[in-house]
Amino acid sequence: MKVLIVVRTLKIGGMERVAVNLADAFAEHGHESHLMYFKPRPPQLEPSNEQVKVHHFALSRAMWTSGVGGIIEVVARLLNSVLRKSYFLLSGWWGGKLFRREVRRLERQYGAFDRIIFRGIGTFETVWSFQDPRACYVLENIVKTTGSHAPWLERLKARCLFHNKHLVTVSHGVEKQIATAMQTLQVKPSSLRTITNPCPLGAIRKAMYEDFPERPNSPYLLNVARLVPQKNHHLLLRAYAKMRTTLPLVIVGEGPLRKELEALAVELGIAARVTFTGRQLNPYPWMHHARLFILSSAHEGLGIVLLEALACQTPIVSVDCPGGVRDIMTGELEAYLCEMTPEALAARVDAILDADGYAIDERWLERFSPAHITTAFLQEMPAS
């Protein structure tokens, strides 16, 4: 079967890495796999399977060079200056038409696609007017609403993005929240179901043995995440300041909060023991050599980094945040969840370290095998 996976960019990030992993998974299981992205942001990710066909559709340039698209772009920006967060209404309407034209061009070359998979709301927004029964839209995280009295623009945005579309969530926690949000926003999707993210065990275990000169010489604790509010590094640093362990903390990732977090580490008196490495194209050696992986997020769609750390044979601990971490932290792993407070996280980390970690059961990863995920995506779409 022919599958097209669409993502806004291939920058180094969790959602983008999942899109690449999914494209690899389809190719590895005998399908014709295509991966399209709109916006280049080097350095960027790329599939490991050479059979994946990668397409860069420069949507922004297409907007400006499509005649009326340039006018629409100017009007959309002017409207956004008056009505904040309205830019996507016009740009995404025209972007969807340009995207359809690009899909038809690809299909003339390669044949018709059996499934078109969009990843992330940022991708939906740029081409929201595209409608196709073969398309499904993957929500990587929860959708925040202002409640039953949501502003008209919030309801309009939801209608553009989600109404009469096949929605897929990455965890049951996200599915439950999305179902409630759709009711609140008075939007009815064509379908709503959960298909979790793939964990490419073989590829990760190959990548985790790559050498990297920055590796600390002694054991360390690890967090891998963008330095943004959602990832809740403030809680992580405050928890680390309360831990009894003397192991250093390594934070792999980049983002707008870096200076603020570095300042907080100084304020807490832990700066000498905390290392910010910045963005890493291959985070898996960092995971493999860590003593313990810590997730402190305020909310997570799934928390794919938890699976990746387990695949790298590293124990994990996570705060019990809204979203999908409980899809991973089930059974024996539930014991390594804790309340979302610095005190609870510090106590749980120290307890795990006192016990010298724990053995990792390969069965914990079976539900996230690429074979299961690709099969689920290719099943017939649920009826409305």
C-alpha positions in Angstrom: 0.0 0.0 0.0 1.0 3.6 -0.6 1.2 5.9 2.5 1.9 9.6 2.7 2.9 11.1 6.0 2.7 14.8 6.3 4.5 17.0 8.9 5.2 20.7 9.0 8.9 20.4 9.6 11.6 17.8 10.3 13.3 19.8 13.0 14.7 17.9 15.9 11.7 17.2 18.1 9.7 14.3 19.5 6.7 14.7 17.1 9.0 15.0 14.1 11.0 12.0 15.2 7.8 9.9 15.5 6.8 11.0 12.0 10.2 9.8 10.6 9.9 6.5 12.6 6.5 5.9 11.2 7.7 6.5 7.7 10.5 4.0 8.3 8.1 1.5 9.8 5.8 1.5 6.7 8.8 1.0 4.4 10.2 -1.8 6.6 6.9 -3.7 6.5 6.7 -3.7 2.7 4.6 -0.6 2.0 5.5 2.3 -0.3 6.3 5.1 2.2 6.3 8.8 1.4 7.2 11.6 3.9 6.4 15.2 3.1 7.4 18.3 5.0 6.7 21.9 4.4 9.4 23.9 6.2 13.2 23.2 6.3 14.9 23.9 9.6 18.4 22.5 9.6 19.7 20.5 11.3 16.8 18.2 10.6 15.8 14.5 10.9 15.7 12.0 8.0 14.5 8.5 7.6 17.0 5.7 8.1 15.3 3.4 5.6 16.4 4.3 2.1 13.1 3.2 0.6 11.3 6.1 2.1 10.6 8.8 -0.5 11.0 12.3 1.1 9.3 15.3 -0.5 9.9 18.9 0.5 6.8 20.9 -0.5 7.7 24.6 0.1 4.2 25.6 1.0 5.2 29.2 2.0 6.9 29.8 -1.3 3.9 28.2 -3.1 1.6 30.6 -1.3 3.5 33.7 -2.5 4.0 32.4 -6.1 0.5 31.2 -6.7 -0.9 34.5 -7.9 -3.9 35.1 -5.6 -2.0 33.3 -2.8 0.2 36.4 -2.3 -2.8 38.6 -1.8 -4.4 36.0 0.6 -1.1 35.9 2.6 -1.1 39.7 3.0 -4.7 39.9 4.0 -4.2 37.0 6.5 -1.3 38.8 8.1 -3.3 42.1 8.3 -6.3 40.2 9.8 -4.0 38.5 12.3 -2.7 41.9 13.5 -6.3 42.9 14.3 -7.7 39.5 15.4 -4.9 37.5 17.1 -4.5 33.8 16.1 -6.7 34.2 13.0 -3.9 33.9 10.5 -4.5 30.3 9.8 -8.1 30.9 8.6 -7.2 32.4 5.3 -3.7 31.0 4.9 -4.7 27.4 5.7 -7.8 27.7 3.4 -5.6 28.4 0.5 -2.8 26.2 1.7 -5.2 23.2 1.6 -5.9 23.9 -2.0 -2.2 24.1 -2.9 -1.6 20.9 -0.9 -4.3 19.1 -2.9 -2.6 20.2 -6.1 0.7 18.9 -4.8 -0.8 15.5 -3.8 -2.3 15.2 -7.3 1.1 15.9 -8.8 2.7 13.2 -6.7 -0.1 10.7 -7.5 0.5 11.2 -11.2 4.1 10.2 -10.6 3.7 7.4 -8.0 0.0 6.3 -8.1 -2.8 7.0 -5.7 -2.1 7.0 -1.9 -4.1 4.6 0.2 -3.6 6.6 3.4 -2.6 10.2 4.1 -1.5 10.8 7.7 -1.1 14.3 9.1 1.0 14.7 12.3 0.4 17.6 14.6 -2.0 20.6 14.9 0.7 22.9 13.4 0.5 20.8 10.3 -3.3 20.8 10.2 -3.5 24.6 10.4 -1.4 25.2 7.3 -3.7 23.1 5.0 -6.9 22.8 7.0 -9.3 23.1 4.0 -7.9 19.8 2.6 -10.7 17.1 2.9 -10.2 13.5 1.8 -11.7 10.3 3.0 -8.2 8.7 3.0 -6.8 11.3 5.4 -6.4 11.0 9.2 -5.1 13.6 11.5 -2.9 12.6 14.5 -3.2 14.7 17.6 0.0 14.5 19.5 -1.3 16.2 22.6 -4.3 17.5 24.4 -6.4 20.4 23.0 -6.8 23.2 25.5 -10.2 25.0 25.7 -11.5 27.9 27.7 -14.5 25.9 28.7 -18.2 25.9 27.8 -18.1 29.6 26.9 -15.3 29.3 24.4 -14.9 32.4 22.2 -16.3 32.2 18.7 -12.8 32.2 17.2 -11.8 29.2 19.3 -14.9 27.3 18.1 -14.3 28.3 14.5 -10.7 27.1 14.6 -11.8 23.8 16.0 -14.4 23.4 13.3 -11.8 24.1 10.6 -9.3 21.7 12.0 -11.4 18.8 13.3 -15.0 18.8 12.0 -15.9 15.8 9.8 -12.3 14.6 9.9 -10.9 11.3 11.0 -8.9 12.1 14.2 -6.3 9.8 15.8 -4.8 10.4 19.2 -1.6 8.9 20.5 -2.9 7.7 23.9 -6.2 6.9 25.6 -5.7 9.8 28.0 -5.6 12.2 25.1 -8.5 10.5 23.4 -10.7 11.0 26.5 -9.7 14.7 26.7 -10.2 15.3 23.0 -13.7 13.8 23.1 -14.7 16.2 25.9 -13.1 19.1 24.1 -14.9 18.4 20.9 -18.2 18.4 22.7 -17.4 21.7 24.4 -16.4 23.3 21.1 -19.5 21.8 19.3 -17.4 20.0 16.8 -18.2 16.5 15.5 -15.2 14.5 14.0 -15.9 11.7 11.5 -14.2 9.4 13.9 -11.9 9.4 17.0 -9.6 6.6 18.0 -6.2 5.9 19.5 -3.2 4.6 17.6 -0.1 4.9 19.7 3.4 5.9 18.5 5.8 3.3 17.2 9.0 2.5 19.1 11.6 1.3 16.5 13.6 -1.0 18.9 16.2 -2.1 16.4 17.0 1.3 15.1 17.2 2.8 18.5 19.5 0.1 19.8 21.8 0.5 16.8 21.9 4.3 17.3 22.5 4.1 21.1 26.0 2.5 20.6 27.3 5.5 18.6 30.1 7.2 20.4 29.8 10.9 21.5 32.7 12.9 22.9 30.5 15.0 25.2 29.5 11.9 27.3 30.1 12.5 31.1 32.7 10.3 32.6 30.6 9.3 35.6 26.9 8.1 35.9 24.3 10.8 35.5 20.5 11.4 35.6 19.0 12.5 32.3 16.1 14.5 30.8 15.6 14.9 27.1 13.1 17.5 26.1 12.6 20.9 24.5 13.1 23.8 26.9 9.5 25.0 26.8 6.9 25.4 29.5 5.1 22.1 28.7 8.2 20.1 29.7 8.2 21.6 33.2 11.9 21.9 33.8 11.3 24.3 36.6 9.8 21.4 38.6 12.7 19.1 37.6 15.4 21.5 38.8 13.5 22.1 42.1 13.2 18.4 42.6 16.9 17.8 41.8 17.8 20.4 44.4 15.9 18.3 47.0 17.5 14.9 46.0 20.0 13.1 48.2 21.9 11.8 45.2 25.1 13.3 44.1 24.8 12.2 40.5 24.9 15.1 38.1 21.8 16.0 36.0 22.1 16.2 32.2 19.4 18.0 30.2 19.4 17.4 26.5 17.4 19.9 24.5 17.2 23.5 23.4 14.5 26.1 23.6 13.4 29.6 24.7 13.6 28.9 28.4 17.3 28.0 28.5 18.6 31.2 30.1 15.8 31.2 32.6 16.5 27.6 33.6 20.2 28.2 33.8 19.5 31.1 36.1 17.2 29.0 38.3 19.9 26.3 38.6 22.2 29.1 39.9 19.5 30.3 42.3 19.0 26.8 43.7 22.7 26.2 44.2 22.9 23.3 41.8 24.4 24.9 38.7 27.7 23.1 39.1 25.9 19.7 38.9 23.5 20.5 36.0 24.6 20.3 32.4 22.6 21.8 29.5 23.9 20.1 26.4 21.7 21.8 23.8 20.0 20.0 20.9 21.4 16.5 20.0 20.5 14.9 16.7 21.0 11.5 18.2 19.9 11.4 21.9 20.0 7.7 22.2 23.7 7.3 23.4 22.8 9.8 26.1 19.9 7.7 27.1 21.8 4.4 27.0 24.6 5.6 29.4 22.3 7.4 31.9 21.6 5.8 35.3 18.0 7.0 35.2 15.7 8.9 32.8 13.4 11.5 34.4 10.2 13.0 32.8 8.8 16.0 34.6 6.3 17.4 32.0 3.2 19.3 32.8 1.3 17.2 30.2 2.3 14.7 27.5 0.4 13.3 24.5 2.2 10.0 25.1 5.7 10.6 26.3 7.6 8.7 23.6 10.9 9.5 25.3 10.0 7.1 28.1 9.7 4.3 25.6 13.0 5.4 23.9 14.8 5.3 27.2 13.4 1.9 28.0 14.6 0.7 24.6 18.0 2.1 25.5 17.9 -0.2 28.6 17.6 2.7 31.0 15.1 2.8 33.9 12.5 5.6 33.8 10.6 7.7 36.3 7.8 10.1 35.5 5.4 12.5 37.1 1.8 11.5 36.8 0.8 14.3 34.3 -2.3 14.6 32.2 -2.3 13.0 28.8 -0.8 9.6 27.9 2.1 8.7 30.2 -0.2 6.1 31.9 -0.5 4.3 28.6 3.2 3.5 29.1 3.5 3.4 32.9 1.2 0.5 33.4 1.6 -2.7 35.4 5.0 -2.8 37.1 5.9 0.5 35.7 3.1 2.3 37.6 5.3 2.0 40.7 7.7 4.6 39.1 5.0 7.3 38.7 4.8 10.0 41.3 2.8 13.2 42.1 3.7 16.3 40.2 5.6 18.0 43.0 9.3 18.6 43.6 9.2 16.6 46.8 7.5 13.6 45.3 9.7 13.5 42.3 12.9 13.8 44.5 11.7 11.1 46.8 10.9 8.7 43.9 14.2 9.2 42.2 16.2 8.7 45.4 14.2 5.5 46.1 14.9 4.1 42.7 18.6 4.9 43.0 18.8 3.4 46.5 17.4 0.2 45.0 20.0 0.3 42.2 17.4 0.8 39.5 15.3 -2.0 38.2 15.3 -4.7 35.5 13.6 -3.8 32.2 11.1 -6.2 30.8 11.1 -6.3 27.0 7.3 -7.0 27.0 6.7 -3.5 28.2 7.7 -2.4 24.6 5.7 -4.9 22.6 2.5 -2.9 22.4 4.5 -0.1 20.7 6.0 -2.3 18.0 6.0 -0.6 14.5 4.2 -3.6 13.0 1.2 -3.1 15.3 1.1 0.6 14.6 1.3 0.4 10.8 -1.4 -2.2 10.7 -3.7 0.0 12.8 -3.3 2.9 10.4 -4.1 0.9 7.4 -7.3 -0.6 8.7 -10.6 0.7 7.3 -11.6 4.1 8.6 -14.2 3.9 11.4 -17.8 4.8 10.2 -19.1 8.3 11.2 
